[in-house]
Amino acid sequence: MENLTFGFDVPENEPVRDYAPGSDERARLKVELGEQSGTVVEVPLVINGKPVYSGKTQQVVMPCEHGHILARVHQAGERDVAAAIDAAVRAREAWSNTPFAERAAVMLRAADLLAGPDRQAINAATMLGQGKSVHQAETDAACETIDYLRYNVHFASQIYAQQPRSVRGQLNRVEYRPLEGFVLAVSPFNFTAVASNLNMAPVLMGNTTVWKPAGTAVLSNYHLLRVFTEAGLPPGVVNFLPGSGKLVAAQALAHRDFGGLHFTGSNATFDSLWKGISEQIGKYRSYPRIVGETGGKDFIFAHASADPKAVAAAIVRGAFEYQGQKCSAASRAYVSKSVWKAVRDSVVEMLSRVKVGDVRDFGNFMNAVIDEPAFDKTMRYIGMSREAPDIEFVFGGTGDKSVGYYVQPTVLRTENPRYATMQEEIFGPVITVYVYDDRKFEETLSLCNSTSPYALTGSIFATDRAAISAASQALRYAAGNFYVNDKPTGAMIGLQPFGGSRGSGTNDKAGGPLNLLRWVSPRTLKETFVPATAFEYPFMQPDLDISASTIQRPIVRK
C-alpha cells in the first residue's frame, strides 16, 4: 500500500436536490425539521475526541422564532482551551504521518455520509439554527460541503504529484510537510460548508486544528463534527471549542506551537487576530500562516445594453437570498439611466411576490436574519436612510422582531454614489442603487472601483462586448470573483475558486489548490548516487608548461 501513488480524478459537483412537492427528499426533510425543532440538544466541547461538559452554557435559538430553544451549548474555559491545544499538538505527529490515501479516505467517506444518511440532518440544523431556506441550506450545508471534501482530495493529489526533474546521477523530490504546529480555525455563522472547510482543508494536508465555531451556528457545526468522527477522523485532530472567541484566540495565539490561522468573519476580528500574531511573532516555532476571508460590498453594474429583466433577477437573488447575509451578496448597484425604469419595475414586481417568514414554510423566499444585533444594525441603516435627503425608498424598509428577526427586502436609490450604504457593509437585505448617465460609463466604472474598501465579488451586465471588456479591465482589482451577466453570488467549488483582496481578505481561493498550498511547508530532497570523494575542482589544477612558440595566434586579415 505504501508503494502506491494515488491520483484522484476530478469529481462531479454534488447535484442540488429541488425538494419539489411529493418528492422523497422533501418528505424526509420535513420529518427531520419536526424532530430537530422538537428537541433541545446539549452540545459539549469535544477535546481529544471526548465530550466535555463545562457546566457554563448558552442557548441557541431559532432566528425565525427566537423564543424557541434548539440547543444548550457548553462554553470553553481557560483549562478547556489549554487542553484542546495540547490535544492538537499531541495528535499532530501521528496524523501528519498518516498516508495521504488514508487521510483522503476520511474526507471521501464524510462526503458520502453527507450525501446520503446525514444529508437531511445537516440541512435541517442549518435551516433551523442559521435561518436558511431549504434551497440555501441544500446548496451550502449539503452540496458545497460535499464538494469541498471531494475536490480538495483531487487538488491535494495534484499538489503531491508536482515534483522536480531528476537528472543523471541524482534523485530530486519535494515533500509537502504539514505545518509545524496546530491551526486555529475560526468559522462564521453564515456558511456550514465554510465551517467544514476551515478545518478539513488543513486537516487533509496533515494538520490538526482547534476550532472556534460561531455561537449561532453551533448546532450544524456539531453535526459536522459527528460526521467527521463517524468517517474515521482520529481523536485530537479537530478539537471543538464553542465559547468566547477572545478567550480561545488569546491562548491559541500565545502558544509556541501556533502554526496558522484559517478564518472567515468580520474585518475587525481578523485585524485584531493579525495584530495579536504580529505582537508575539518572536515566540513561534515558525512564522504562522494567516489565511482569511472577511467583508464585502459587492456590486452589480448594468450597462445601457443590459437586459433589464436579467439585471432585476440578479438584484433580487443576489441581494436577498439568505437575507443578504452572504459575503458575496450584492449590496450596491450601478444602473444605466436608459435601463433603470425597466429594471426598477421588474425588481418591484418580483419583490411584491417575495414572501418572508419561517424556514419551515417552503413557500418563503426569505427568512430571518441571524440574531437581534444583526436585525438592529440593519434597521439602523434603514432608519438613517429615511432621514437622508438624497435617498428614495424603491421597496421595503420595514422590519419586525417580535417573533423572529424579520427584515423586509429593501431597495434604496441614492443621488450620492458615496452614501454610507454604498460603501459600508450592512450584511442584511438592503441594496442601494446609483443611476448613472449613459455617457459616464467609464467614469462610473472608476467610481465603482474606488468607492468601497472591499474587493470580493462583482458583476457586469451588458450585451455590448466592448462594454464587458472595458468593465472587466477597469474593475480588475475590484473583485476577486467577477461575473459577466450573472449575479455575484453562488461560486461553485472546482469551478470558481472563491476569495477577494483589499479589505476582503488574503485571497487564497477556497475551493481550489491555492488554499491547500497554504497548509503545507515544502521540503526539497536531493540524493546523489555517487558522491564526490575530493574537494578539488578541475579549475584548481596548475597551468600546463606551454612554450610561446606552440601557441597559435589568431590570423589578422587586412
C-alpha positions as CSV (number, residue, x, y, z in Angstrom):
1,M,0.0,0.0,0.0
2,E,2.8,2.5,0.9
3,N,4.4,2.0,-2.5
4,L,1.3,3.2,-4.4
5,T,0.9,6.8,-5.7
6,F,-2.6,8.0,-5.5
7,G,-4.1,10.3,-8.1
8,F,-7.8,11.3,-7.6
9,D,-9.8,12.2,-10.7
10,V,-11.8,15.5,-10.9
11,P,-15.1,14.8,-9.1
12,E,-18.6,15.8,-10.3
13,N,-20.2,18.6,-8.3
14,E,-22.9,17.2,-5.9
15,P,-26.3,17.5,-7.6
16,V,-28.7,20.0,-5.9
17,R,-31.9,18.4,-4.9
18,D,-35.0,20.5,-5.6
19,Y,-37.3,19.4,-2.8
20,A,-40.4,19.6,-5.0
21,P,-43.8,18.7,-3.6
22,G,-44.3,14.9,-3.4
23,S,-40.5,14.2,-3.6
24,D,-38.9,11.8,-1.1
25,E,-36.3,14.3,0.0
26,R,-39.0,16.9,0.8
27,A,-40.8,14.4,3.0
28,R,-37.6,13.3,4.8
29,L,-36.6,16.8,5.4
30,K,-40.0,17.7,6.8
31,V,-39.7,14.9,9.3
32,E,-36.2,15.9,10.3
33,L,-37.2,19.5,10.8
34,G,-40.0,18.3,13.1
35,E,-37.7,16.1,15.1
36,Q,-35.0,18.7,15.5
37,S,-37.3,21.6,16.3
38,G,-38.9,19.4,19.0
39,T,-35.6,18.6,20.6
40,V,-33.2,20.7,22.8
41,V,-29.7,19.4,22.0
42,E,-27.0,19.6,24.7
43,V,-23.8,20.4,22.8
44,P,-20.5,19.7,24.6
45,L,-17.0,20.8,23.8
46,V,-15.1,18.0,22.1
47,I,-11.4,17.7,23.1
48,N,-9.2,14.8,22.0
49,G,-12.4,13.1,20.7
50,K,-14.2,13.2,24.1
51,P,-17.2,15.3,25.1
52,V,-16.5,17.9,27.8
53,Y,-19.4,19.5,29.7
54,S,-18.1,22.7,31.2
55,G,-21.4,23.5,33.0
56,K,-21.5,27.0,31.7
57,T,-24.0,27.1,28.8
58,Q,-25.5,29.4,26.3
59,Q,-28.7,28.9,24.3
60,V,-29.1,28.6,20.6
61,V,-32.4,29.8,19.4
62,M,-34.2,29.8,16.0
63,P,-33.8,33.2,14.2
64,C,-37.3,32.7,12.8
65,E,-38.8,32.1,16.2
66,H,-36.4,33.4,18.8
67,G,-38.4,32.1,21.7
68,H,-37.7,28.6,20.5
69,I,-34.6,27.0,22.0
70,L,-32.7,24.5,19.8
71,A,-29.6,23.8,21.9
72,R,-27.7,24.5,25.1
73,V,-24.1,24.8,24.3
74,H,-21.3,24.3,26.8
75,Q,-18.7,27.1,26.8
76,A,-15.0,26.7,26.9
77,G,-12.9,27.9,29.8
78,E,-9.2,28.6,30.1
79,R,-8.4,25.0,31.1
80,D,-10.5,23.6,28.2
81,V,-8.6,25.8,25.7
82,A,-5.3,24.6,27.1
83,A,-6.4,21.0,26.9
84,A,-7.6,21.4,23.3
85,I,-4.3,23.0,22.2
86,D,-2.4,20.2,24.0
87,A,-4.6,17.6,22.2
88,A,-4.0,19.1,18.8
89,V,-0.2,19.3,19.4
90,R,-0.1,15.7,20.6
91,A,-2.2,14.3,17.7
92,R,-0.2,16.1,15.1
93,E,2.7,13.7,14.8
94,A,0.6,10.6,14.2
95,W,-1.9,12.4,11.8
96,S,0.9,14.1,9.8
97,N,2.5,10.7,9.3
98,T,-0.8,9.1,8.2
99,P,-0.5,8.2,4.5
100,F,-2.3,10.6,2.2
101,A,-4.7,7.9,0.9
102,E,-5.9,7.2,4.4
103,R,-6.5,10.9,5.1
104,A,-8.3,11.2,1.8
105,A,-10.5,8.3,2.7
106,V,-11.8,10.1,5.7
107,M,-12.7,13.1,3.6
108,L,-14.4,11.0,0.9
109,R,-16.4,8.9,3.5
110,A,-17.5,12.1,5.2
111,A,-18.7,13.4,1.8
112,D,-20.7,10.2,1.2
113,L,-22.3,10.3,4.6
114,L,-23.4,13.9,4.0
115,A,-24.6,13.0,0.5
116,G,-26.7,10.1,1.9
117,P,-27.8,9.3,5.5
118,D,-26.7,12.6,7.1
119,R,-27.9,15.0,4.4
120,Q,-31.3,16.0,5.9
121,A,-29.8,16.2,9.4
122,I,-27.2,18.8,8.4
123,N,-29.8,20.7,6.2
124,A,-32.4,20.8,9.0
125,A,-29.8,22.0,11.5
126,T,-28.6,24.7,9.2
127,M,-32.2,25.8,8.4
128,L,-33.4,26.0,12.0
129,G,-30.2,27.3,13.6
130,Q,-29.0,29.7,10.9
131,G,-32.2,30.8,9.3
132,K,-31.7,29.3,5.8
133,S,-34.3,28.3,3.3
134,V,-34.3,24.8,2.1
135,H,-32.6,25.8,-1.1
136,Q,-29.9,27.8,0.6
137,A,-29.3,25.0,3.1
138,E,-29.1,22.4,0.4
139,T,-26.6,24.3,-1.7
140,D,-24.5,25.2,1.3
141,A,-24.6,22.6,4.1
142,A,-25.0,19.6,1.8
143,C,-23.7,20.3,-1.7
144,E,-20.9,22.8,-1.0
145,T,-19.6,20.9,2.0
146,I,-19.5,17.7,-0.1
147,D,-17.8,19.4,-2.9
148,Y,-15.1,20.9,-0.7
149,L,-14.3,17.4,0.7
150,R,-14.2,15.7,-2.7
151,Y,-12.5,18.4,-4.7
152,N,-9.8,19.0,-2.0
153,V,-8.8,15.4,-2.3
154,H,-8.3,15.8,-6.0
155,F,-6.4,19.1,-5.6
156,A,-4.2,17.6,-2.9
157,S,-3.3,14.7,-5.2
158,Q,-2.3,17.2,-7.9
159,I,-0.1,19.1,-5.4
160,Y,1.7,16.0,-4.2
161,A,2.3,15.0,-7.8
162,Q,4.2,18.2,-8.5
163,Q,7.8,17.1,-8.4
164,P,11.1,18.5,-9.7
165,R,13.1,16.9,-12.5
166,S,15.8,14.5,-11.7
167,V,19.0,14.3,-13.8
168,R,21.6,11.6,-14.3
169,G,23.4,10.9,-11.0
170,Q,20.8,12.3,-8.6
171,L,17.2,12.0,-7.4
172,N,15.2,15.1,-6.6
173,R,11.8,15.3,-4.9
174,V,9.6,17.6,-2.8
175,E,7.9,16.5,0.4
176,Y,4.8,18.6,1.2
177,R,5.0,18.6,5.0
178,P,2.2,19.8,7.3
179,L,2.8,23.0,9.3
180,E,4.9,22.7,12.4
181,G,2.1,23.4,14.8
182,F,-1.7,23.5,15.1
183,V,-4.1,25.6,13.1
184,L,-6.7,27.8,14.7
185,A,-10.0,27.6,12.7
186,V,-12.4,30.4,13.4
187,S,-15.7,29.9,11.5
188,P,-18.7,32.1,10.7
189,F,-22.4,31.7,11.1
190,N,-23.5,32.0,7.5
191,F,-22.0,29.0,5.8
192,T,-21.9,25.5,7.2
193,A,-19.6,24.5,4.3
194,V,-17.1,27.2,5.2
195,A,-17.0,25.9,8.8
196,S,-16.2,22.5,7.5
197,N,-13.5,23.6,5.1
198,L,-11.8,25.9,7.5
199,N,-10.9,22.7,9.4
200,M,-10.8,20.0,6.8
201,A,-8.6,21.7,4.3
202,P,-5.7,21.9,6.7
203,V,-6.6,18.5,8.2
204,L,-6.4,16.9,4.7
205,M,-2.9,18.2,4.4
206,G,-1.9,16.5,7.7
207,N,-2.5,19.3,10.2
208,T,-4.6,19.4,13.4
209,T,-7.0,22.2,14.4
210,V,-8.5,24.0,17.3
211,W,-12.0,25.0,16.1
212,K,-13.8,28.1,17.4
213,P,-17.3,27.9,15.8
214,A,-19.7,30.9,15.7
215,G,-22.2,30.7,18.5
216,T,-25.2,30.9,16.3
217,A,-24.0,28.1,14.0
218,V,-23.0,25.6,16.7
219,L,-25.9,23.2,16.0
220,S,-24.9,22.4,12.4
221,N,-21.2,22.6,13.3
222,Y,-21.7,19.9,16.0
223,H,-23.4,17.7,13.4
224,L,-20.4,18.2,11.1
225,L,-18.0,17.1,13.8
226,R,-20.0,13.9,14.4
227,V,-20.0,13.1,10.7
228,F,-16.2,13.6,10.6
229,T,-15.8,11.3,13.6
230,E,-18.0,8.7,12.0
231,A,-15.9,8.9,8.9
232,G,-12.8,7.9,10.8
233,L,-11.2,11.2,11.9
234,P,-8.9,10.3,14.9
235,P,-9.3,11.9,18.3
236,G,-7.5,15.2,18.7
237,V,-7.2,16.1,15.0
238,V,-10.1,18.5,15.3
239,N,-10.9,20.0,18.7
240,F,-14.3,21.7,19.1
241,L,-14.4,24.8,21.4
242,P,-17.6,26.8,21.5
243,G,-17.3,29.9,23.7
244,S,-15.6,33.2,23.8
245,G,-13.6,34.0,20.7
246,K,-11.3,36.3,22.6
247,L,-10.6,33.6,25.2
248,V,-9.8,30.9,22.6
249,A,-7.8,33.3,20.4
250,A,-5.7,34.7,23.3
251,Q,-4.5,31.3,24.4
252,A,-4.0,29.9,20.9
253,L,-2.0,32.9,19.7
254,A,0.2,32.9,22.8
255,H,1.2,29.3,22.2
256,R,4.7,28.4,20.8
257,D,3.1,25.8,18.6
258,F,0.6,28.1,16.9
259,G,1.1,27.3,13.3
260,G,-1.6,29.1,11.4
261,L,-5.0,30.9,11.3
262,H,-7.8,29.9,9.0
263,F,-10.5,32.5,9.3
264,T,-13.8,33.7,7.9
265,G,-15.6,36.6,9.6
266,S,-15.5,40.3,10.3
267,N,-12.7,42.7,9.4
268,A,-12.5,43.9,13.0
269,T,-11.9,40.4,14.3
270,F,-9.4,39.5,11.6
271,D,-7.5,42.7,12.1
272,S,-7.4,42.0,15.9
273,L,-6.1,38.5,15.3
274,W,-3.4,39.6,12.9
275,K,-2.3,42.2,15.3
276,G,-2.1,39.7,18.1
277,I,0.0,37.4,15.9
278,S,2.4,40.2,14.9
279,E,2.9,41.3,18.5
280,Q,4.0,37.7,19.5
281,I,5.9,36.8,16.4
282,G,9.2,36.1,18.2
283,K,7.8,33.3,20.3
284,Y,6.6,31.0,17.5
285,R,8.4,27.9,16.2
286,S,7.7,29.0,12.6
287,Y,6.1,32.1,11.0
288,P,2.4,31.3,11.2
289,R,0.3,31.1,8.0
290,I,-2.6,33.7,8.0
291,V,-5.5,32.9,5.7
292,G,-8.7,35.0,6.0
293,E,-11.8,35.9,4.2
294,T,-13.6,39.0,5.6
295,G,-16.1,41.5,4.3
296,G,-17.6,42.6,1.1
297,K,-19.5,45.4,-0.5
298,D,-20.4,43.5,-3.7
299,F,-21.7,45.2,-6.8
300,I,-23.9,44.8,-9.8
301,F,-23.0,47.1,-12.7
302,A,-25.6,47.4,-15.5
303,H,-24.5,48.9,-18.9
304,A,-27.0,50.5,-21.2
305,S,-27.0,47.4,-23.3
306,A,-28.0,45.1,-20.4
307,D,-31.2,43.0,-20.3
308,P,-33.3,44.8,-17.7
309,K,-35.0,41.6,-16.5
310,A,-31.7,39.8,-16.1
311,V,-30.4,42.7,-14.0
312,A,-33.6,42.7,-11.9
313,A,-33.4,38.9,-11.3
314,A,-29.7,39.3,-10.3
315,I,-30.6,42.1,-7.8
316,V,-33.4,40.1,-6.2
317,R,-31.5,36.8,-6.0
318,G,-28.0,38.4,-5.4
319,A,-29.1,40.8,-2.7
320,F,-31.9,39.0,-0.9
321,E,-31.2,35.2,-0.9
322,Y,-30.3,34.3,2.6
323,Q,-31.3,37.8,3.7
324,G,-28.2,39.4,2.2
325,Q,-26.0,37.5,4.8
326,K,-23.5,36.2,2.3
327,C,-20.1,37.7,2.0
328,S,-20.8,37.8,-1.7
329,A,-24.3,39.3,-1.5
330,A,-25.0,42.2,-3.8
331,S,-25.4,45.4,-1.8
332,R,-24.7,48.2,-4.3
333,A,-25.7,48.6,-7.9
334,Y,-24.8,51.0,-10.7
335,V,-27.5,51.1,-13.3
336,S,-27.5,53.0,-16.6
337,K,-30.2,55.6,-16.7
338,S,-31.6,54.3,-20.0
339,V,-32.5,50.9,-18.5
340,W,-33.2,52.0,-14.9
341,K,-37.0,52.3,-15.2
342,A,-37.4,48.8,-16.7
343,V,-35.0,47.4,-14.1
344,R,-36.9,49.1,-11.3
345,D,-40.3,48.0,-12.5
346,S,-39.1,44.4,-12.7
347,V,-37.5,44.5,-9.3
348,V,-40.6,45.9,-7.7
349,E,-42.8,43.3,-9.4
350,M,-40.6,40.4,-8.3
351,L,-40.3,41.6,-4.7
352,S,-44.0,42.1,-4.5
353,R,-44.3,38.3,-4.8
354,V,-41.5,37.5,-2.3
355,K,-42.7,36.0,1.0
356,V,-40.7,36.4,4.2
357,G,-41.1,34.0,7.0
358,D,-40.3,30.8,8.8
359,V,-37.8,28.3,7.2
360,R,-40.3,25.5,7.8
361,D,-42.7,27.1,5.3
362,F,-41.1,26.2,2.0
363,G,-43.1,29.0,0.2
364,N,-40.9,31.7,1.8
365,F,-38.1,33.0,-0.4
366,M,-36.6,35.0,2.6
367,N,-36.3,34.2,6.2
368,A,-35.0,35.8,9.4
369,V,-31.6,37.5,9.9
370,I,-29.4,35.6,12.2
371,D,-29.9,37.4,15.6
372,E,-31.0,40.6,17.3
373,P,-27.7,42.5,16.8
374,A,-28.0,41.8,13.0
375,F,-31.6,43.0,13.0
376,D,-30.8,46.1,14.9
377,K,-27.9,47.0,12.7
378,T,-29.9,46.6,9.5
379,M,-32.7,48.7,10.9
380,R,-30.3,51.5,12.0
381,Y,-29.1,51.8,8.4
382,I,-32.7,51.8,7.1
383,G,-33.7,54.4,9.7
384,M,-30.7,56.6,8.9
385,S,-31.7,56.4,5.2
386,R,-35.2,57.7,5.9
387,E,-33.6,60.9,7.2
388,A,-31.2,61.3,4.3
389,P,-32.3,64.0,1.8
390,D,-30.9,62.1,-1.3
391,I,-32.4,58.7,-0.7
392,E,-35.5,57.2,-2.3
393,F,-37.1,54.0,-1.0
394,V,-37.9,52.0,-4.0
395,F,-39.1,49.0,-2.0
396,G,-39.4,47.7,1.6
397,G,-37.8,49.5,4.6
398,T,-39.6,47.7,7.4
399,G,-38.8,45.1,10.0
400,D,-40.4,43.2,12.9
401,K,-38.5,41.3,15.6
402,S,-41.5,40.4,17.8
403,V,-41.4,36.7,16.9
404,G,-38.4,36.3,14.6
405,Y,-35.8,38.7,13.3
406,Y,-37.5,39.6,10.0
407,V,-36.5,42.5,7.8
408,Q,-38.3,43.1,4.5
409,P,-36.2,43.3,1.3
410,T,-35.2,46.9,0.9
411,V,-34.1,48.7,-2.2
412,L,-32.8,52.2,-1.9
413,R,-31.9,54.7,-4.7
414,T,-29.3,57.4,-4.0
415,E,-28.2,60.5,-5.7
416,N,-24.9,60.3,-3.7
417,P,-22.7,57.5,-5.0
418,R,-20.6,57.7,-1.8
419,Y,-23.6,57.5,0.6
420,A,-23.0,55.2,3.6
421,T,-25.0,52.3,2.2
422,M,-22.9,52.4,-1.0
423,Q,-19.7,52.0,0.9
424,E,-20.3,50.2,4.3
425,E,-21.1,46.5,4.8
426,I,-24.5,46.0,6.3
427,F,-24.8,42.2,6.0
428,G,-28.6,42.4,5.7
429,P,-31.3,42.5,3.0
430,V,-30.6,46.1,1.7
431,I,-29.3,47.1,-1.7
432,T,-28.6,50.7,-2.8
433,V,-28.8,51.7,-6.4
434,Y,-27.0,54.6,-8.1
435,V,-28.3,55.6,-11.5
436,Y,-25.7,57.0,-13.8
437,D,-25.7,58.9,-17.1
438,D,-25.2,56.6,-20.0
439,R,-22.4,58.9,-21.2
440,K,-20.5,58.4,-18.0
441,F,-20.0,54.6,-18.2
442,E,-16.2,54.7,-17.9
443,E,-16.3,57.4,-15.2
444,T,-18.8,55.3,-13.2
445,L,-16.6,52.2,-13.5
446,S,-13.8,54.2,-11.9
447,L,-16.3,55.3,-9.2
448,C,-17.3,51.7,-8.5
449,N,-13.6,50.6,-8.3
450,S,-12.7,53.4,-5.8
451,T,-15.8,53.6,-3.6
452,S,-15.5,50.6,-1.3
453,P,-12.5,49.3,0.7
454,Y,-13.6,45.7,-0.2
455,A,-12.8,43.6,-3.3
456,L,-14.7,40.3,-3.0
457,T,-17.3,39.9,-5.8
458,G,-19.0,41.9,-8.5
459,S,-20.7,41.6,-11.8
460,I,-21.2,43.4,-15.1
461,F,-24.4,43.1,-17.2
462,A,-24.1,44.0,-20.8
463,T,-24.6,42.6,-24.3
464,D,-22.1,45.1,-25.8
465,R,-18.8,43.1,-25.9
466,A,-16.7,46.3,-25.8
467,A,-18.5,47.3,-22.6
468,I,-17.9,43.9,-21.0
469,S,-14.2,44.2,-21.9
470,A,-13.9,47.7,-20.5
471,A,-15.6,46.8,-17.3
472,S,-13.5,43.7,-16.8
473,Q,-10.3,45.8,-17.2
474,A,-11.5,48.8,-15.1
475,L,-12.7,46.5,-12.3
476,R,-9.8,44.1,-12.4
477,Y,-8.9,44.6,-8.7
478,A,-12.4,45.5,-7.5
479,A,-13.4,41.8,-7.2
480,G,-11.7,38.5,-6.7
481,N,-14.7,36.8,-8.2
482,F,-16.1,38.7,-11.2
483,Y,-19.2,37.6,-13.1
484,V,-20.5,38.5,-16.6
485,N,-24.3,38.6,-16.9
486,D,-24.8,36.8,-13.6
487,K,-25.4,37.6,-10.0
488,P,-22.2,38.0,-7.9
489,T,-23.1,35.0,-5.6
490,G,-23.1,31.3,-5.9
491,A,-19.5,30.4,-6.6
492,M,-19.1,26.6,-7.0
493,I,-16.2,24.5,-5.8
494,G,-13.9,23.5,-8.5
495,L,-15.4,25.9,-11.0
496,Q,-15.0,29.3,-9.4
497,P,-12.4,29.3,-6.6
498,F,-13.5,31.9,-4.1
499,G,-11.8,34.9,-2.4
500,G,-11.0,38.5,-2.6
501,S,-8.3,41.0,-1.7
502,R,-8.1,44.6,-0.4
503,G,-10.4,44.6,2.7
504,S,-12.0,41.3,1.7
505,G,-9.1,39.1,2.8
506,T,-5.9,37.3,1.7
507,N,-7.5,35.9,-1.5
508,D,-6.2,32.3,-1.0
509,K,-9.1,30.9,-3.0
510,A,-11.0,28.3,-1.1
511,G,-12.3,25.7,-3.4
512,G,-9.0,25.4,-5.3
513,P,-5.4,24.2,-4.9
514,L,-4.1,27.6,-3.7
515,N,-5.7,27.3,-0.3
516,L,-4.4,23.8,0.3
517,L,-0.8,25.0,-0.5
518,R,-1.1,27.4,2.4
519,W,-1.3,24.4,4.8
520,V,2.0,22.7,3.8
521,S,5.7,23.6,4.2
522,P,7.6,22.0,1.3
523,R,10.9,20.3,1.8
524,T,13.2,19.7,-1.1
525,L,15.3,16.5,-1.0
526,K,18.3,15.7,-3.3
527,E,20.1,12.4,-3.3
528,T,23.4,12.0,-5.1
529,F,24.1,8.4,-6.2
530,V,27.9,8.6,-6.4
531,P,29.2,11.4,-4.2
532,A,32.5,13.3,-4.7
533,T,35.4,12.0,-2.7
534,A,37.7,15.0,-3.0
535,F,37.2,18.7,-2.6
536,E,39.3,19.9,-5.6
537,Y,37.7,21.2,-8.8
538,P,39.4,20.9,-12.2
539,F,40.0,24.7,-12.4
540,M,42.2,24.5,-9.4
541,Q,44.9,22.4,-11.2
542,P,48.2,24.3,-12.2
543,D,48.6,25.6,-15.7
544,L,50.5,23.4,-18.2
545,D,54.0,24.4,-19.3
546,I,53.3,25.6,-22.8
547,S,56.0,27.5,-24.7
548,A,55.1,30.6,-26.5
549,S,56.0,29.1,-29.9
550,T,53.3,26.5,-29.6
551,I,50.5,28.9,-29.0
552,Q,48.5,29.5,-32.2
553,R,48.0,33.1,-32.7
554,P,44.9,34.5,-34.4
555,I,45.2,35.4,-38.1
556,V,44.6,39.0,-38.7
557,R,43.1,39.7,-42.2
558,K,43.9,43.0,-43.9
